[in-house]
Amino acid sequence: MDFRPKGRQGDPSHAQEQIYRGADRRCRTRIRRRRFAQGAHSTTRHSCEHDLGHLDERVVLLAALHKEERINIVRRRLFIPTENTERLTGKLEDLLLHPMGTSMPNLLIVGESGSGKTTLLREFLSRHPRIEDAQRECSIIRVAYCETPPDPNPGALYNEILQALSLPPSWKNADFRRCAVESALQFLRTGMVVIDEVQHILVAGAKTQFALLNAIKSLSNRGIATVACGTKTAMGLFAKDPQIDRRFERYDIPHWKLDSAFRRLLLTLERNLPLGMPSRLSDRDMATQLYKISRGTIGRLWRAVSEAAVLAIQYDVEHINERILNDVMMATISARDD
């Protein structure tokens, strides 16, 4: 399985492509210098005296970087494609391609914190970058992403959408902001608005909650596919309005189970960590320990594995072992207690 995020045409995400290209240039320059200094004819790298068959071929280049560079790469949150994420991404693509109408299909993505919701949405956003329209001297923004404001009300939500469209917020009344949003979405040819953290709407009073739900519903009335994303409490929120509840198809992001699919995920992760030796994360004991740390969510799993990889680099052991995982587990328990 390839760790690099891929769209339907198999294009890697722009951010990761830039990382790999930069690493490729630095590694090749460093290798040439080392060959010249040593008078050697091999391509040996600083941490690569070992067989690097456990790594993806492009990660082999990253393994030649210095400690600090490798640690920075490991600490970047990378999108991890799985069957579930590809299925959900397919749904998002179908929504974006849906013909405009007065009653658009919409999606409510539900998952607990750490399930990878926001990471997936940002990855989807990166697959649909803005396109410069030279003739109209503006950008075409097919997908707009925003978060529910911490002090939720319709006017604040409209301002979040305006800023997602690279427009300044307005301080006029909510009706004016709604008209500004509708005009901007039409002018910029936006086909989808993604609203993350919709469970924050629940901190508002009952009247404001219904006003916010009506604001979200009005987007689909204007021919804009709307994607809401939040924790399970968002289901109860949307159920308060039967009309909006019917319009939004629910998609639950499931917990991982300690099974063969989870071990394949660990194998994918390991192939994309720039470590000089295999860690065998998919072995039964290691997989069990990582499952306990992650509690079945991909966000916690990535944090645990990336932190363990950082320790492996810092300790000069070049692989993740049980001692390092124990250190990570203790740090996780300590943070949870705090």
C-alpha positions in Angstrom: 0.0 0.0 0.0 1.3 3.4 -0.9 1.4 5.9 1.9 1.3 9.0 -0.3 -2.1 10.6 -0.6 -3.7 10.0 -4.0 -6.8 11.4 -5.7 -8.8 9.6 -8.3 -6.2 10.3 -10.9 -3.4 9.1 -8.6 -1.9 12.6 -8.1 0.1 13.0 -4.8 -0.9 15.9 -2.6 1.0 19.2 -3.3 2.5 19.5 0.2 4.0 16.1 0.3 5.2 16.3 -3.2 7.2 19.4 -2.3 8.6 17.6 0.8 9.8 14.7 -1.4 11.2 16.9 -4.1 13.2 19.0 -1.6 14.5 15.9 0.1 15.4 14.4 -3.2 17.5 17.4 -4.2 19.3 17.6 -0.8 19.9 13.9 -0.7 21.4 13.6 -4.1 23.7 16.7 -3.5 24.8 15.2 -0.2 25.5 11.8 -1.8 27.6 13.4 -4.6 29.6 15.3 -2.0 30.2 12.2 0.1 31.3 10.3 -3.0 33.8 13.0 -3.9 35.2 13.3 -0.4 35.6 9.5 0.1 36.5 8.7 -3.5 33.8 6.0 -3.3 31.5 4.7 -6.0 28.6 3.7 -3.8 25.5 5.5 -2.7 25.8 4.8 1.0 23.9 7.3 3.2 24.5 8.4 6.8 22.0 6.1 8.4 21.7 3.7 5.5 24.4 1.1 6.2 21.4 -1.2 6.8 19.2 -2.8 4.2 16.4 -0.3 3.6 14.0 -2.7 1.9 11.5 -2.0 4.7 11.0 1.5 3.3 9.1 3.0 0.5 11.5 3.8 -2.3 11.0 7.6 -1.9 11.4 7.4 1.8 14.9 5.9 1.3 15.9 9.3 0.2 14.6 10.9 3.4 16.6 8.4 5.4 19.8 10.1 4.1 18.9 13.4 5.8 20.4 14.6 9.1 18.6 14.0 12.4 16.9 17.3 12.7 15.6 17.2 9.2 14.2 13.7 9.6 12.6 14.7 12.9 10.8 17.6 11.3 9.5 15.4 8.5 8.2 12.8 11.0 6.4 15.4 13.0 4.5 16.7 10.0 0.9 15.3 10.1 0.6 13.3 6.8 -2.6 11.9 5.3 -2.8 8.1 5.5 -5.0 6.6 2.8 -7.1 3.7 3.8 -10.1 1.9 2.4 -12.4 4.0 4.6 -10.8 7.3 3.7 -10.9 6.5 0.0 -14.6 5.6 0.3 -15.3 8.9 2.0 -13.2 10.9 -0.4 -15.2 9.2 -3.3 -18.4 10.5 -1.7 -17.0 14.0 -1.4 -15.9 13.9 -5.1 -19.4 12.8 -6.1 -21.0 15.6 -4.2 -18.7 18.2 -5.8 -19.6 16.8 -9.3 -23.3 16.8 -8.6 -25.3 19.1 -10.9 -26.4 22.3 -9.2 -30.0 22.3 -8.1 -32.4 23.8 -5.5 -32.0 20.8 -3.2 -28.5 19.5 -3.2 -27.3 16.3 -1.5 -25.3 17.0 1.6 -23.1 15.0 4.0 -22.7 14.9 7.8 -19.3 13.3 8.7 -19.3 12.0 12.3 -16.3 10.8 14.3 -14.8 11.3 17.7 -11.7 13.5 18.3 -8.6 11.9 16.7 -10.5 9.9 14.1 -8.9 11.8 11.2 -11.9 13.9 10.1 -10.1 17.2 9.8 -7.0 15.7 8.2 -9.1 14.0 5.6 -11.0 17.2 4.8 -7.8 19.2 4.5 -6.4 16.5 2.2 -9.5 16.8 0.0 -9.1 20.5 0.0 -5.5 20.2 -1.3 -6.8 18.1 -4.2 -8.9 21.1 -5.3 -6.7 24.1 -5.1 -7.9 27.5 -6.3 -7.5 28.2 -10.0 -6.6 31.6 -11.3 -9.1 32.9 -13.9 -7.0 35.5 -15.8 -9.9 36.6 -17.9 -12.1 37.5 -14.9 -9.0 38.5 -12.8 -10.1 36.3 -9.9 -9.7 32.8 -8.5 -12.1 29.9 -9.0 -12.5 28.3 -5.5 -14.4 25.0 -6.0 -14.2 24.0 -2.3 -14.3 26.3 0.7 -13.3 25.1 4.1 -14.1 26.8 7.4 -14.6 25.9 11.1 -17.7 26.8 13.2 -16.8 30.0 15.1 -16.2 29.6 18.8 -19.0 32.0 19.6 -21.5 30.6 17.0 -24.1 32.8 15.4 -25.2 33.1 11.8 -23.3 36.3 11.2 -20.1 34.9 12.6 -20.5 31.7 10.4 -21.0 33.8 7.3 -17.8 35.7 8.1 -15.9 32.4 8.4 -17.1 31.4 5.0 -16.1 34.8 3.5 -12.6 34.4 4.9 -12.4 30.9 3.5 -13.1 32.6 0.2 -10.2 35.0 0.8 -12.6 37.9 1.4 -12.6 40.2 4.4 -15.2 39.8 7.1 -18.1 42.1 7.2 -19.4 43.9 10.3 -22.9 44.6 8.8 -25.9 42.6 9.9 -26.4 38.9 9.2 -28.7 39.4 6.3 -26.1 41.5 4.5 -23.4 38.9 5.2 -25.6 36.1 3.9 -26.1 38.0 0.6 -22.3 38.6 0.4 -21.7 34.9 0.9 -24.2 33.9 -1.7 -22.8 36.4 -4.2 -19.2 35.3 -3.6 -20.0 31.6 -3.9 -21.7 32.3 -7.3 -18.9 34.6 -8.6 -16.1 32.2 -7.5 -17.9 29.2 -8.9 -17.8 27.4 -5.5 -19.4 24.0 -5.6 -18.9 22.9 -2.0 -18.7 24.5 1.4 -17.2 22.4 4.2 -18.0 23.4 7.8 -15.9 21.6 10.4 -16.5 21.3 14.2 -20.3 21.8 13.9 -20.8 20.4 17.4 -19.7 23.9 18.6 -23.2 25.1 17.6 -24.5 23.4 20.8 -22.9 26.1 23.0 -25.4 28.6 21.6 -29.0 29.1 22.8 -31.8 27.2 21.2 -33.0 30.1 19.1 -29.4 30.7 17.7 -29.0 27.0 17.1 -32.0 26.9 14.8 -30.8 30.1 13.1 -27.5 28.5 12.4 -29.1 25.3 11.1 -31.2 27.4 8.7 -28.1 29.2 7.6 -26.4 25.9 6.7 -29.6 24.7 5.0 -29.8 27.8 2.9 -26.5 27.0 1.3 -27.9 23.8 -0.3 -30.9 25.8 -1.4 -28.5 27.9 -3.5 -27.1 24.9 -5.3 -24.1 24.5 -3.0 -23.2 21.0 -1.7 -22.7 21.3 2.0 -20.5 19.1 4.2 -20.8 19.3 8.0 -18.3 17.6 10.2 -18.2 17.0 13.9 -18.4 14.6 16.8 -21.3 12.3 17.6 -23.1 15.2 19.5 -23.6 16.8 16.1 -26.1 14.0 15.2 -28.4 15.2 18.0 -28.0 18.7 16.9 -29.1 18.0 13.3 -32.0 15.7 14.5 -33.6 18.9 16.1 -34.6 20.0 12.6 -36.3 17.1 10.7 -35.8 18.9 7.4 -32.1 19.4 7.7 -31.8 15.9 9.2 -33.3 14.4 6.0 -31.1 16.5 3.7 -27.8 15.4 5.3 -26.6 11.8 4.7 -24.7 10.6 7.7 -21.2 9.0 7.4 -19.7 7.5 10.5 -15.9 7.2 10.7 -15.5 3.9 12.5 -13.0 2.9 15.2 -10.2 0.6 14.1 -10.2 -2.9 15.4 -7.2 -5.0 16.3 -7.3 -7.1 13.2 -5.4 -7.7 9.9 -6.5 -4.3 8.5 -5.0 -2.5 11.5 -1.7 -4.5 11.1 -1.6 -3.5 7.4 -2.0 0.1 8.4 1.0 -0.3 10.7 3.0 -1.8 7.9 2.1 1.2 5.7 3.2 3.6 8.5 6.5 1.8 9.0 7.3 2.0 5.3 7.0 5.7 5.5 9.1 6.4 8.6 12.7 7.5 7.7 14.3 5.0 10.0 17.4 2.9 9.1 16.1 -0.4 10.5 12.8 -2.2 10.5 10.6 -1.8 13.6 8.2 -4.6 12.8 5.2 -2.6 14.0 2.8 -5.1 12.5 4.0 -7.9 14.7 1.4 -9.1 17.2 3.0 -7.7 20.4 3.9 -4.3 18.9 0.4 -4.0 17.2 -1.3 -4.8 20.5 0.6 -2.2 22.3 0.0 0.5 19.7 -3.7 -0.4 19.6 -3.9 0.2 23.4 -2.2 3.6 23.0 -4.3 4.7 20.1 -7.6 3.3 21.4 -8.6 2.6 17.8 -8.3 6.1 16.4 -5.9 7.0 13.6 -5.0 10.4 15.0 -3.8 9.0 18.3 -2.0 6.2 16.4 -0.1 8.7 14.2 0.9 10.8 17.2 2.2 7.7 19.0 4.1 6.3 16.0 5.6 9.7 15.0 6.7 10.4 18.6 8.2 6.9 18.8 10.1 7.5 15.5 11.4 10.8 16.9 12.7 9.0 20.0 14.3 6.3 17.8 16.2 8.9 15.9 17.2 10.8 19.0 18.4 7.6 20.7 20.4 6.6 17.6 18.7 3.2 17.5 17.0 3.7 14.1 14.0 1.6 14.9 11.0 1.6 17.3 11.3 -1.0 20.0 9.2 -2.0 23.1 11.2 0.3 25.4 10.4 3.3 23.2 6.8 2.4 23.0 6.7 2.1 26.8 8.1 5.6 27.0 5.4 6.9 24.6 2.7 5.1 26.5 3.8 6.6 29.8 3.9 10.0 28.3 0.4 9.5 26.9 -1.0 8.3 30.3 0.7 11.3 32.0 -0.8 13.8 29.5 -4.3 12.1 29.9 -4.1 12.4 33.7 -3.1 16.1 33.5 
